[in-house]
Amino acid sequence: MTTCNGVNAANNSEKKQEKTIEQAILDAIAEAREVCDQNGINSPNCAVAWDIVEELQAEKAHQQQAKHRQTSLESYCEMYPDALECLMYDL
């Protein structure tokens, strides 16, 4: 696998994970609406269902904050790992 393919695979993996959590949020919202319609908006089950939606949304926000933005040097070193600028030496 070349370095570019590795970067693309990592980006695709992040997008799949992002879509997965977004889909989970949409599914949880639909479930919460259904539970609230069946049990009433003041029921404990309704509150729990909306708490699940809130937790999923918080996790999505946390994941977005945790994303590491690459510097130009890091991008260069991914493309050219044997370049002198990218070699690490133990002192």
C-alpha positions as CSV (number, residue, x, y, z in Angstrom):
1,M,0.0,0.0,0.0
2,T,1.4,3.4,-0.9
3,T,1.4,6.3,1.5
4,C,-1.3,8.1,-0.5
5,N,-3.5,5.1,-0.4
6,G,-2.9,4.8,3.3
7,V,-4.0,8.4,3.9
8,N,-7.1,7.9,1.7
9,A,-8.0,4.7,3.6
10,A,-7.7,6.6,6.9
11,N,-9.9,9.4,5.6
12,N,-12.5,7.0,4.3
13,S,-12.4,5.2,7.7
14,E,-13.1,8.5,9.5
15,K,-15.9,9.3,7.1
16,K,-17.5,5.9,7.6
17,Q,-17.3,6.3,11.4
18,E,-18.8,9.8,11.1
19,K,-21.7,8.5,9.0
20,T,-22.2,5.7,11.4
21,I,-22.6,8.1,14.4
22,E,-24.8,10.4,12.3
23,Q,-27.0,7.5,11.3
24,A,-27.1,6.3,15.0
25,I,-28.3,9.8,16.0
26,L,-31.0,9.8,13.3
27,D,-32.1,6.3,14.4
28,A,-32.2,7.4,18.1
29,I,-34.3,10.5,17.2
30,A,-36.8,8.3,15.4
31,E,-36.9,5.9,18.3
32,A,-37.3,8.7,20.8
33,R,-40.2,10.1,18.9
34,E,-41.9,6.7,18.7
35,V,-41.4,6.0,22.4
36,C,-42.8,9.4,23.3
37,D,-45.8,9.0,21.0
38,Q,-46.5,5.6,22.6
39,N,-45.8,6.4,26.3
40,G,-46.4,10.2,26.5
41,I,-43.9,13.0,26.6
42,N,-43.8,13.0,30.4
43,S,-42.9,9.3,30.7
44,P,-39.6,8.1,32.0
45,N,-39.1,6.0,28.8
46,C,-39.4,9.2,26.8
47,A,-36.8,11.0,28.9
48,V,-34.4,8.0,28.6
49,A,-34.8,7.9,24.8
50,W,-34.0,11.6,24.5
51,D,-31.0,11.2,26.9
52,I,-29.6,8.6,24.5
53,V,-30.0,11.1,21.6
54,E,-28.2,13.7,23.7
55,E,-25.3,11.3,24.5
56,L,-24.8,10.4,20.9
57,Q,-24.7,14.1,19.9
58,A,-22.2,14.8,22.6
59,E,-20.0,11.9,21.4
60,K,-20.1,13.3,17.9
61,A,-19.1,16.7,19.1
62,H,-16.3,15.2,21.2
63,Q,-15.0,13.3,18.1
64,Q,-15.0,16.4,16.0
65,Q,-12.9,18.3,18.6
66,A,-10.5,15.4,18.9
67,K,-9.6,15.3,15.3
68,H,-5.9,16.1,14.8
69,R,-5.1,18.6,12.1
70,Q,-1.9,17.8,10.3
71,T,0.9,20.3,9.8
72,S,2.6,20.7,6.5
73,L,5.6,18.8,7.8
74,E,3.5,15.8,8.9
75,S,1.8,15.7,5.5
76,Y,5.2,15.8,3.8
77,C,6.6,13.1,6.0
78,E,3.6,10.8,5.2
79,M,4.4,11.2,1.5
80,Y,8.2,10.9,1.9
81,P,8.9,9.0,5.1
82,D,12.6,8.6,4.2
83,A,13.3,12.3,3.7
84,L,16.0,13.7,6.0
85,E,13.5,16.1,7.6
86,C,11.3,13.2,8.7
87,L,13.9,10.9,10.2
88,M,13.8,10.6,14.0
89,Y,17.0,10.1,15.9
90,D,17.4,9.0,19.5
91,L,19.9,11.2,21.3
